[in-house]
């Protein structure tokens, strides 16, 4: 029986996922006819750490939490793919692989001053008495409408019915299944979002996070409306063709009969 593949730790998801060659006139020439080379995210990470950050293979192995021989093998494969793309003019796309995005918990980072470690340590502490955290799927001030693809949350700290603090945080490529854990680790109590599927709803319920789905418009205004008991939301948002909206106290569905400000 083959040994199970261990997930490799990756600092963050690549910002640029695809590269395409162009000819001397700026056009794409014949590359559309060539096979796209797929560079996995863990292969990308070995190139980033070794070639850009200047890590040794041993240091890279420590960061990615795998054996040095594994790093050597992944790195050689990655370099060959990059060389083929550059020399032969193949499109290069970064996707897939056996990896796990770093959540900031590890003390073996080695990068120093990691913002994710600082962020995790901040939110890992217990909340003060009477403090509630409300998260909103966020994009340019608005409620982002696809929970599973959200790249940012805005997290509000609420005491009573007053917002004490708010902060926009990146999900760093966390997918559908990881987003509920992302919020749970940051001790979020309630989530306001747009569209959301049944699986994600179940994951949030298991994490103990109260959901207010089907909400649109300004994130700040939605939280204020929630605290005032005036938020309109759709308790059946997992039904794609269901138009029903619930109006009134945002705590009446799944909040124990209290408004969003009560903890």
Backbone as a ProteinNet text record, in pm:
[ID]
protein_1_A
[PRIMARY]
XXXXXXXXXXXXXXXXXXXXXXXXXXXXXXXXXXXXXXXXXXXXXXXXXXXXXXXXXXXXXXXXXXXXXXXXXXXXXXXXXXXXXXXXXXXXXXXXXXXXXXXXXXXXXXXXXXXXXXXXXXXXXXXXXXXXXXXXXXXXXXXXXXXXXXXXXXXXXXXXXXXXXXXXXXXXXXXXXXXXXXXXXXXXXXXXXXXXXXXXXXXXXXXXXXXXXXXXXXXXXXXXXXXXXXXXXXXXXXXXXXXXXXXXXXXXXXXXXXXXXXX
[TERTIARY]
85.3	0	89.2	62.7	145.1	124.2	229.9	220.5	131	48.9	-36.3	48.2	2.4	74.5	45.4	151.4	135.9	117	16.9	-5.1	114	154.1	267.4	217.5	280.1	235.9	279	186.5	210.9	171.4	255.3	230.4	99.4	81.8	-41.4	-61.9	-183.7	-216.8	-151.7	-99.5	-34.5	-127.8	-72.8	-152.6	-181.9	-85.4	-100.2	-101.7	-204.8	-224.8	-195.5	-177.9	-156.9	-60.6	26.9	125.3	117.2	115.9	107.8	217.3	282.5	389	332.4	413.4	375.7	495.7	470.1	579.5	637.7	731.8	802.2	710.8	596	500.6	395.9	411.3	315.9	196.8	188.3	77.5	107.7	10	26.3	73.6	72.5	127	59.3	140.3	87.5	71	89.3	89.5	-45.9	-154.9	-286.8	-299.9	-215.4	-219.9	-133.8	-53.5	35.7	-31.6	9.6	-47.9	-13.1	-111.1	-88.2	-12.8	94.5	170.3	112.3	79	21.8	129.3	151	243.2	158.8	176.6	94.3	135.6	46.6	73.2	193.2	208.7	324.7	454	447.9	565.6	602.4	501.8	522.8	590.6	547.4	600.2	748.9	793.5	937.3	1018.8	966.8	1037.1	1038.9	926.7	919.6	1018.4	1021.2	1106.6	1254.6	1288.3	1428.9	1486.4	1414.3	1468.6	1445.2	1332.8	1304.2	1346.4	1310.6	1342.3	1482.7	1548.6	1685.3	1699.6	1594	1601.1	1687.8	1752.9	1814.5	1703.2	1733.7	1632.3	1592.9	1688	1658	1565.2	1591.1	1503.6	1364	1360.1	1232.3	1153.5	1221.3	1155.7	1097.4	1173	1123.4	999.7	1000.3	885	762.7	781.4	668.7	630.9	710.1	684.4	682.3	782.8	801.6	950.3	986.8	1125.9	1205.8	1336.6	1421.6	1424.4	1424.4	1423.9	1295.5	1185.1	1058.9	1068.2	1126	1146.1	1233.1	1341.1	1431.9	1356.9	1273	1198.1	1096.6	1021.4	920.7	987.3	1098.7	1169.7	1222.5	1277.1	1328.2	1215.9	1101.8	986.7	939.5	933.3	886.8	979.5	1110.9	1206.5	1196.8	1176.6	1162.7	1037.9	927.7	805	822.2	884.7	907.2	998.6	1103.5	1195.9	1123.3	1040.6	966	873.5	809.4	717.3	791.3	905.1	980.3	1046.8	1112	1191.7	1104.4	1002.6	919.3	791.1	767.9	652.7	519.2	515.2	388.7	320.8	189.3	119.6	144.6	152.5	177.8	66.2	4.6	-104.1	-72.6	-99	-75.3	-208.3	-218.1	-340.6	-315.9	-399.2	-395.3	-274.8	-258	-146.3	-192.7	-98.5	-125.9	-68.9	-152.1	-101.8	-208.4	-162.8	-251.6	-201.7	-291.3	-253.1	-222.4	-111.5	-71.6	-177.5	-213.5	-313.5	-250.3	-115.8	-48.7	-26.5	-71.1	-56.4	85.6	156.6	286.8	390.5	478.8	589.9	717	706.6	823	831.9	764.6	757	894.4	972.6	1105.7	1108.9	993.8	993.3	1008.9	961.7	973.4	868.6	798.6	699.4	582.3	550.3	440.6	308.9	239.4	114.8	10.1	16.3	-82.9	-62	65	91.6	40.8	67	20	-132.7	-196	-341.1	-399.2	-338.3	-388.6	-376.4	-260.6	-240.1	-340.8	-373.9	-471.2	-608.3	-652.9	-786.7	-793.4	-678.3	-678	-712	-691.3	-722.3	-873	-912	-1054.2	-1111.4	-1234.4	-1300.5	-1339.2	-1344.1	-1388.6	-1536.3	-1578.8	-1717.5	-1810.2	-1914.5	-2010.6	-1969.7	-1854.5	-1807.8	-1856.7	-1910	-1953.2	-1880.5	-1848	-1783.8	-1879.3	-1900.1	-1984.9	-1897.4	-1901.9	-1824.5	-1918.5	-1868.5	-1944.6	-1856	-1907.2	-1833.2	-1818.4	-1697	-1667.4	-1594.6	-1637.6	-1566.8	-1600.4	-1499.6	-1514.8	-1632	-1643.7	-1747.6	-1881.5	-1898	-2025.7	-2019.9	-2136.6	-2145.2	-2119	-2012.1	-1978	-2081.5	-2125.5	-2243.9	-2217.5	-2093	-2063.5	-1972.9	-2032.6	-1957.7	-1834.2	-1850.8	-1741	-1623.7	-1643.6	-1536	-1488.9	-1535.9	-1499.8	-1350.4	-1288.6	-1146.2	-1120.6	-1226.1	-1211.4	-1336.6	-1316.1	-1424	-1397.2	-1503.9	-1490.2	-1545.1	-1462.3	-1499.7	-1522.3	-1638.7	-1678.9	-1681.5	-1627	-1639.4	-1749.2	-1848.2	-1967.1	-1980.6	-2008.5	-2038.8	-2175.3	-2269.6	-2406.2	-2462.1	-2493.4	-2539.5	-2445.6	-2321.7	-2225.4	-2106.2	-2070	-1951.3	-1827.7	-1741.7	-1622	-1502.4	-1500.3	-1384.2	-1424.1	-1355.3	-1377.5	-1246.8	-1232.1	-1108.2	-1136.7	-1076.5	-1088.7	-974.3	-1006.8	-905.1	-914.5	-800.2	-794.1	-811.1	-879.4	-894.5	-776.5	-692.5	-571.7	-598.6	-702.1	-729.2	-804.6	-857.2	-936.2	-1059.6	-1085.2	-1199.6	-1324.3	-1429.8	-1559.2	-1545.6	-1479.4	-1473.5	-1391.8	-1292.8	-1203.2	-1255.5	-1351.6	-1395.6	-1467.6	-1544.7	-1611.7	-1507.7	-1401.8	-1295.2	-1221.3	-1202.2	-1137	-1211.7	-1343.9	-1424.8	-1427.5	-1435.9	-1439.5	-1311.4	-1196.5	-1068.6	-1057.4	-1131.3	-1129.5	-1244.8	-1308.9	-1413.6	-1527.7	-1567.8	-1681.5	-1810.8	-1906.2	-2034.4	-2141.8	-2140.1	-2245.1	-2185.5	-2248.3	-2203.4	-2318.5	-2290	-2382.4	-2321.1	-2398.1	-2342.7	-2452.2	-2412.8	-2507.9	-2547	-2509.4	-2541.7	-2452.4	-2508.8	-2431.9	-2499.4	-2420.9	-2473.9	-2503.8	-2572	-2612.6	-2497.1	-2389	-2273.4	-2207.2	-2194.2	-2133.3	-2222	-2354.4	-2446.1	-2430.2	-2415.3	-2398.7	-2267.9	-2160.3	-2030.3	-2035	-2105.2	-2118.8	-2199.7	-2306	-2388.1	-2306.9	-2225.4	-2140.3	-2038.6	-1992.2	-1895.8	-1961.3	-2095.1	-2165.7	-2180.4	-2174.3	-2183.2	-2322.9	-2390.6	-2526	-2517.8	-2607	-2600.7	-2718.1	-2686.2	-2786.7	-2751	-2811.4	-2777	-2873.3	-2836.4	-2921.6	-2926.5	-2822.4	-2820.5	-2736.9	-2780.1	-2706.9	-2681.7	-2595.1	-2571.4	-2447.2	-2442.9	-2327.9	-2307.5	-2182.8	-2151.2	-2176.5	-2128.9	-2145.8	-2293.2	-2371.9	-2513.8	-2587.2	-2543.6	-2607.6	-2585	-2463.1	-2434.3	-2513.7	-2521.2	-2599.8	-2746.8	-2799.6	-2938.9	-2960.8	-2863.2	-2871.3	-2879.9	-2795.8	-2793.9	-2922.2	-2986.5	-3111.9	-3234.5	-3212	-3323.8	-3400.1	-3334.4	-3402.9	-3344.4	-3258.8	-3193.2	-3289.6	-3293.1	-3368.9	-3275.6	-3312	-3227	-3314.3	-3252.1	-3323.8	-3282.1	-3366.7	-3329.3	-3321	-3373.3	-3372.2	-3278.3	-3169	-3081.7	-3021.1	-3012.8	-2955.1	-3042.6	-3170	-3258.7	-3237.1	-3175.1	-3130.6	-3243.1	-3363.9	-3473.4	-3577.3	-3537.7	-3633.9	-3619.4	-3725.3	-3719.1	-3765	-3802.3	-3857.2	-3755.6	-3798.8	-3714.9	-3779.3	-3694.7	-3742.6	-3709.6	-3803.6	-3781.2	-3795.6	-3712.5	-3728.5	-3602.8	-3622	-3511.2	-3418.5	-3291.7	-3200.4	-3170.7	-3214.2	-3191.1	-3301.3	-3409.6	-3522.5	-3500.5	-3407.8	-3376.1	-3240.9	-3237.4	-3113.8	-3032.6	-3086.3	-3009.6	-3071.9	-3148.5	-3203.5	-3304.8	-3364.1	-3467.3	-3413.8	-3284.3	-3226.6	-3188.2	-3169.6	-3119.3	-2971.1	-2913.4	-2775.3	-2677.3	-2716.3	-2624.8	-2618.5	-2712.8	-2711.9	-2629.9	-2548.4	-2457.7	-2495.1
-119.1	0	124.6	220.9	341.5	427.2	497.6	585.8	704.8	750.9	867.4	992.5	1079.2	1202.1	1304.7	1361.2	1461.4	1598.2	1673.1	1807.9	1897.1	1976.5	2066.8	2204.8	2264.4	2395.4	2502.6	2589.8	2700	2829.2	2932.2	3058	3121.9	3139.5	3200.1	3158.5	3170.5	3134.3	3234.1	3188.7	3280.9	3391.9	3512.7	3625.9	3614.5	3562.6	3547.1	3398.4	3354.7	3211.2	3163.4	3253.9	3208.9	3301.6	3242.1	3315.2	3264.4	3359.3	3322	3392.2	3321.2	3382.1	3473.3	3567.3	3651.2	3659	3685.4	3694.3	3835.4	3859.6	3987.9	4104.1	4075.7	4181	4203.1	4131.6	4146.2	4054.7	3976.6	3882.9	3750.5	3662.5	3533.6	3423.7	3446.1	3348.3	3214.2	3108.8	2973.3	2908.7	2986.4	2921.1	2864	2918.4	2865.5	2720	2676.2	2538.3	2446.8	2505.5	2424.7	2388.5	2277	2227.2	2319.5	2344.7	2425.2	2341.4	2396.4	2328.6	2368.3	2268.1	2292.8	2283.1	2392.7	2398.1	2395.6	2293.9	2285.2	2393.1	2421.5	2527.6	2493.1	2366.8	2328.7	2336.7	2308.1	2326.2	2474	2558	2703.2	2749.1	2693.5	2736.9	2704.7	2591.1	2560.4	2661.5	2702.3	2802.4	2936.8	2973.8	3101.2	3105.7	2997.1	2995.6	2985.4	2897.5	2873	2979.4	3009.7	3101.8	3249	3280.8	3421.4	3459.9	3378	3412.1	3369.9	3284.9	3245.1	3136.3	3059.2	2950	2837	2763.7	2637.4	2533.1	2419.6	2314.3	2265.2	2261.9	2219.2	2318.4	2448.9	2551.1	2546	2524.5	2512.1	2393.7	2282.5	2163.3	2191.7	2265.5	2299.3	2385.9	2481.8	2570.7	2494.7	2410.5	2338.3	2213.5	2181.5	2069.2	1934.9	1916.6	1790.9	1757	1640.2	1597.1	1674.4	1690.4	1761.4	1690.2	1557.2	1481.8	1507.5	1529	1561	1698.4	1794.4	1928.6	1921.3	1844.6	1831.7	1778.7	1676.9	1618.1	1718	1783.9	1881.3	1996.3	2043.9	2157.5	2124.6	2005.2	1964.8	1957	1903.5	1896.3	2036.6	2125.2	2261.6	2337.1	2325	2394.8	2345.7	2215.3	2159.2	2215.5	2226.4	2280.3	2426.4	2505.5	2647	2661.5	2579.5	2584.7	2549.2	2445.4	2406.5	2519.7	2586.4	2694.8	2811.9	2849.9	2966	2936.7	2822.4	2792.7	2751.6	2670.8	2619.9	2700	2801.8	2888.7	2829	2748.6	2692.7	2788.5	2798	2868	2793.5	2867.1	2807.4	2849	2749.7	2778	2714.3	2788.4	2738.2	2692.5	2565.1	2512.5	2373.3	2334.8	2199	2172.1	2045.4	2003.4	1957.7	1904.9	1859.1	1963.2	2056.5	2166.4	2212.6	2286.1	2347.4	2488.6	2587.5	2726.4	2747.6	2813	2841.1	2927.3	2891.1	2968.1	3056.2	3056.6	3141.6	3077.2	2952.8	2887.4	2838.1	2803.6	2740.3	2836.8	2786	2866.3	2842.8	2764.9	2728	2805.8	2920.9	2993.4	3033.7	3104.4	3144.6	3272.6	3319.3	3442.5	3564.8	3555.9	3668.5	3774.7	3818.9	3923.4	3884	3756.1	3707.6	3769.3	3836	3902.2	3801.4	3679.3	3579.5	3530.1	3519.9	3482.1	3588.5	3714.5	3824.5	3824.8	3800	3800	3684.2	3564.9	3448.4	3469.5	3522.9	3545.2	3646.2	3744.3	3845	3783.1	3699.4	3644.1	3514.5	3456.9	3333.2	3359	3482.5	3514	3513.3	3482	3479.9	3620.9	3628.4	3757.7	3804.4	3935.3	3989.8	3960.3	3968.9	3940.8	4038	3984.3	4067.5	4106.8	4058	4091.5	3985.3	4030	3940.5	3979	3879.7	3905.9	3868.9	3965.8	3947.1	3959	3859.2	3861.6	3883.3	3955.1	3979.7	3946.2	3869.7	3848.9	3985.1	4018.5	4159.7	4180.4	4283.8	4326.3	4472.9	4557.8	4701	4765.4	4735.6	4796.9	4727.2	4633.9	4565.5	4421.8	4361.5	4221.4	4136.1	4059.8	3971.9	3859.7	3826.9	3742.4	3592.2	3548.1	3404.8	3360.4	3307.7	3272.9	3188.6	3084.4	2991.3	3051.6	3166.9	3231.7	3361.5	3388.5	3515.5	3522	3632.9	3653.8	3737.7	3802.6	3885.9	3878.7	3887.1	3909.8	4043	4111.9	4223.1	4175.7	4181.1	4130.6	4248.4	4248.3	4355.9	4302.4	4378.1	4345.2	4433.7	4368.5	4438.7	4416.8	4523.9	4515.6	4579	4499.3	4548.2	4568	4690.3	4722	4820.8	4828.4	4925.5	4854.8	4897.9	4844.4	4909.8	4828.5	4879.6	4882.3	4789.1	4778.4	4697.5	4721.1	4639.7	4628.9	4518.4	4492.7	4403.3	4436.2	4353.8	4253.6	4124.9	4019.5	3936.2	3891.4	3807	3660.8	3586.7	3442.9	3364	3426.9	3364	3230.5	3230	3112.8	3001.6	3025.1	2921.4	2890.1	2762.2	2721.9	2703	2649.5	2632	2566.8	2450.4	2373.9	2438.5	2519.9	2579.3	2710.4	2773.9	2906.4	2902.3	2796.1	2785.2	2773	2694.2	2682.4	2814.9	2885.1	3017	3111.1	3110.2	3197	3145.9	3015	2958	2988.9	2978.1	3005	3150.2	3238.2	3379.7	3414.9	3309.9	3322	3412.9	3391.7	3465.1	3399.8	3482.6	3432.8	3429.7	3529.4	3541.5	3583.4	3535.5	3566.7	3625.8	3737.5	3797	3778.4	3724.3	3697.8	3704.2	3684.1	3675.6	3530.8	3475.3	3337.2	3239.5	3125.6	3023.6	2888	2784.2	2650.7	2573.6	2461.2	2379.7	2322.9	2281.6	2226.7	2328.7	2450.9	2557.2	2593.2	2591.8	2619.4	2515.2	2390.4	2283.7	2299.5	2338.8	2357.8	2472.1	2579.2	2692.7	2653.2	2576.6	2531.5	2443.9	2355.2	2268.2	2349.4	2461.6	2548	2640.1	2635.8	2719	2864	2889.8	3026.1	3049.4	3152.3	3185.4	3254.6	3216.4	3263.4	3353.3	3462.2	3550.5	3567.1	3482.6	3479.2	3558.4	3571.4	3640.1	3790.1	3847.6	3991.3	4060.5	4177.3	4255.2	4395.7	4469.5	4609	4629.9	4741.5	4782.3	4690.4	4648.9	4563.8	4637.6	4761.3	4839.3	4860	4893	4918.4	4790.9	4676.7	4550.1	4518	4540.9	4513.7	4609.1	4735.7	4831.9	4791.1	4748.6	4704.6	4582	4492.8	4372.5	4409.6	4502.5	4543.2	4615.2	4678.7	4750.2	4660.8	4535.2	4444.2	4470.3	4529.6	4567	4498.6	4399.8	4336.2	4245.7	4260.9	4170.3	4061.7	3936.9	3826.8	3710.5	3612.5	3498.8	3371.3	3318.2	3197.3	3073.3	3078.4	2963.8	2986.5	3058.7	3100.4	2982.9	2864.6	2750.6	2704.9	2745	2713.7	2818.3	2780.7	2875.8	2957.9	2901	2971.6	3023	3025.9	3067.8	3215.8	3291.4	3435.6	3487.7	3399.2	3443.4	3524.2	3632.8	3713.4	3722.8	3729.8	3748.5	3891.7	3961.3	4099	4104.3	4184.5	4206.9	4179.1	4134.3	4115	4005.8	4038.8	3941.6	3827.2	3836.4	3727.6	3624.5	3647.1	3557.2	3424	3416.2	3288.4	3243	3152	3089.8	3170.8	3277.9	3358.6	3354.6	3254.1	3238.6	3345.1	3412.5	3510	3644.9	3669.1	3797.6	3870.7	4002.8	4071	4047.1	4091.1	4056.2	4112.6	4211.7	4271.7	4197.9	4110	4039.2	3913.4	3889.3	3774.7	3676.3
0	0	0	-90.6	-95.1	29	68.6	184.1	150.4	246.3	219.9	198.1	107.6	78.9	187.9	243.3	347.4	283.7	331.4	278.4	312	213.7	231.3	271.5	371.4	417.3	318.5	281.4	188.3	257.9	244.1	315.3	271	141.9	91.4	-53.4	-100.4	-237.3	-332.6	-447.7	-541.2	-587.4	-602.3	-650	-799.6	-875.4	-1020.6	-1052.3	-1122	-1142	-1283.4	-1377.9	-1515.7	-1588.7	-1668.8	-1748.3	-1892.5	-1986.1	-2127.5	-2205.6	-2297.2	-2378.2	-2484.6	-2532	-2646.1	-2739.2	-2869.2	-2965.2	-2967.9	-3055.7	-3058.2	-3093.9	-3152.8	-3188.1	-3079.8	-2969.9	-2860.9	-2871	-2978.4	-2994.6	-2927.6	-2928.8	-2863	-2956.4	-3084.7	-3177.2	-3169.3	-3159.6	-3166	-3029.1	-2921	-2790.5	-2752.8	-2813.9	-2782.4	-2825	-2918.7	-2965.9	-2879	-2791.6	-2708.5	-2577.2	-2524	-2399.9	-2283.3	-2198.7	-2079.1	-1976.7	-1923.5	-1818.5	-1683.5	-1602.3	-1470.7	-1363.3	-1293.6	-1180.6	-1054.2	-969.4	-849.4	-749.2	-655.6	-558.2	-470.7	-434.2	-352.9	-434.1	-564.5	-649.8	-659.1	-677.4	-678.2	-548.8	-435.8	-306.6	-293.3	-346.3	-338.4	-419.7	-535.2	-615.9	-543.7	-483.3	-411.9	-295.9	-218.2	-99.9	-134.8	-229.8	-261	-353.6	-462.6	-563	-529	-468.6	-438.7	-298	-198.5	-60.1	-19	-100.1	-69.9	34.5	55.9	152.5	96.8	185.8	146.9	137.4	75.5	67	206	297.7	433.9	503.7	484.8	543.4	481.5	351.5	280.9	336	359.9	414	552.1	634.2	767.1	760.8	668.5	655	606	503.6	444.9	524.3	627.3	717.8	644.8	559.4	487.5	487.9	438.3	436.2	330.9	355.5	259.5	125.1	128.1	1.8	-77.8	-6.4	-73.8	-138.8	-67	-123.2	-248.2	-240.1	-354.7	-476.8	-456.5	-567.5	-624.6	-536	-581.9	-655.8	-602.7	-661.2	-800.7	-816.8	-948.1	-1051	-1009.7	-1100.5	-1137.8	-1037.5	-1060.5	-1155.2	-1133.8	-1220	-1364.4	-1382.1	-1517.3	-1585.5	-1512.9	-1570.9	-1610.9	-1525	-1555.3	-1676.7	-1682.6	-1796.9	-1926.6	-1924.2	-2043.8	-2089.9	-1994.4	-2029.1	-2091.3	-2032.7	-2081.3	-2216	-2226.7	-2346.6	-2464.4	-2438	-2547.8	-2568.9	-2486.8	-2507.6	-2470.7	-2365.3	-2319.1	-2220.6	-2222.5	-2113.9	-1983	-1872.9	-1742.1	-1647.5	-1583.7	-1490	-1355	-1247.9	-1112.9	-1054.3	-1022.8	-962.8	-907.1	-810.6	-756.7	-668.2	-635	-550.6	-413.4	-337.1	-200.7	-105.2	-63.3	17.9	116.6	214.7	313.2	339.4	328.7	350.7	498.8	527.4	665.7	733.6	857.3	931.3	1038.8	1045.1	1142.5	1277.5	1295.2	1425.4	1450.2	1342.3	1357.1	1412.1	1495.8	1547.2	1466.3	1357.1	1277.1	1146	1140.9	1014.7	964.8	1044.9	1003.9	923	876.3	797.9	886.4	1010	1101.6	1073.2	1177.7	1161.1	1074.5	1070	985.9	1032.3	940.2	977.7	1020.9	966.2	1002.7	1145.7	1188.1	1326.3	1421.3	1387.5	1471.1	1477.6	1361.6	1354.9	1435.8	1419.9	1492.7	1643.3	1686.5	1828.7	1883	1800	1841.7	1865.1	1770.4	1778.6	1858.3	1892	1969.9	2115.7	2159.3	2298.2	2319.1	2439.9	2470.4	2461.2	2412.8	2404.4	2544.3	2559.3	2685.9	2709.3	2832.1	2866	2792.7	2730.5	2660.2	2520	2471.6	2337.2	2238.7	2126.1	2019.8	1892	1808.3	1679.6	1566.6	1477.9	1360.9	1237.3	1149.7	1025.6	907.2	806.1	683.6	564.7	469.4	344.4	277.6	234.3	207.3	75.4	2	-118	-146	-136.2	-166.5	-93.3	33.1	115	109.3	15.9	-3.7	48	63.9	103.7	-19.1	-16.4	-128.5	-135.6	-256.2	-273.4	-286.8	-281.8	-297.3	-182.7	-77	43.9	13.9	-68	-93.1	-166.7	-229.3	-304.7	-240.1	-120	-58	-27.9	-60.4	-35.9	88.4	138.8	257.2	343.6	473.9	568.7	638.2	673.6	765.7	898.8	1001.7	1133.4	1227.4	1289.6	1379.9	1523.1	1616	1757.5	1815.5	1875	1923.5	2073.4	2143.3	2286.2	2308.1	2356.3	2366.9	2227.2	2191.9	2056.8	1988.6	2037.9	1986.4	1922.8	1801	1734	1794.4	1854.8	1920	1826.2	1730.5	1641.8	1518.9	1407.9	1288	1211.9	1138.5	1065.6	945.3	829.9	710.3	709.2	692.7	695.3	568.3	517.7	398.5	435.8	349.3	371.9	318.7	235.1	182.6	114.4	32.2	-50.2	17.6	137	202.2	118.8	96.8	16.4	100.2	35.9	102.2	239.9	242	364.7	474	435.7	534.2	590.5	523.8	567.4	701.9	727.4	857.1	968.5	945.2	1044.1	1059.8	947.5	949.8	1044.9	1036.1	1121.8	1266	1282.1	1416.6	1492.5	1423.6	1488	1533.6	1466.3	1503.4	1596.3	1647.1	1747.8	1702	1575.7	1520.3	1569.3	1609.8	1659.6	1552.5	1462.2	1362.3	1228.3	1120.7	985.5	905.4	836.5	740.4	602.3	508.3	376	270.6	145	34.5	12.8	-104.3	-134.6	-60.2	-23.7	47.7	26.8	6	-18.9	107.7	88.6	201.5	281.4	211.1	281.2	371.6	321.2	400.7	519.4	497.7	608.1	718.6	678.2	776.7	853.1	780.7	844.9	945.4	910.7	1002.5	1125.7	1103.7	1216.6	1310.9	1253.3	1334.5	1413.3	1353.8	1422	1523.7	1530.2	1626.7	1584.2	1454.1	1401.4	1345.2	1392.7	1347.3	1211.7	1120.7	982.5	947.2	875.8	817.9	671.4	586.1	445.3	358.5	231.1	135.8	154.1	216.1	243.4	136.4	91.8	-7.9	44.8	-28.8	5.5	89.5	160	239.3	359	380.4	495	626.3	635.1	758.2	790.4	687.2	709.6	750.4	696.3	732.3	879.3	926.7	1067.6	1156.9	1118	1195.9	1200	1084.1	1078.8	1166.2	1166.7	1249.3	1397.1	1437.7	1578.4	1618.6	1520	1546.9	1529.3	1490.8	1470.2	1342.8	1242.3	1118.5	994.2	1012.5	898.5	822.4	689.7	603.4	552.8	573.2	529.2	483.6	421.2	364.5	437.5	525.5	599.7	512.7	389.8	299.4	181.7	204.9	95.4	20.6	83.4	13.3	-102.9	-103.9	-215.4	-323.9	-432.8	-534.3	-593.6	-602	-669.3	-570.6	-443.5	-341.9	-315.7	-326.7	-316.1	-180.8	-91	37	115.9	172.3	259.4	395.4	496.6	631.9	671.9	729	772.8	924.2	983.9	1127.2	1204.3	1327.7	1419.7	1369.5	1348.7	1290	1384.3	1506.4	1599.3	1601.2	1529.7	1542.2	1474	1378.2	1314.3	1364.5	1457.8	1501.3	1598.8	1656.7	1751.1	1889.3	1912.9	2046.8	2084.6	1985.2	2014.5	2055.5	2042.4	2077	1949.6	1960.8	1842.2	1829	1714.9	1682.9	1783.2	1856	1951.9	2082.7	2109.9	2237	2226.6	2324	2320	2429.4
[MASK]
+++++++++++++++++++++++++++++++++++++++++++++++++++++++++++++++++++++++++++++++++++++++++++++++++++++++++++++++++++++++++++++++++++++++++++++++++++++++++++++++++++++++++++++++++++++++++++++++++++++++++++++++++++++++++++++++++++++++++++++++++++++++++++++++++++++++

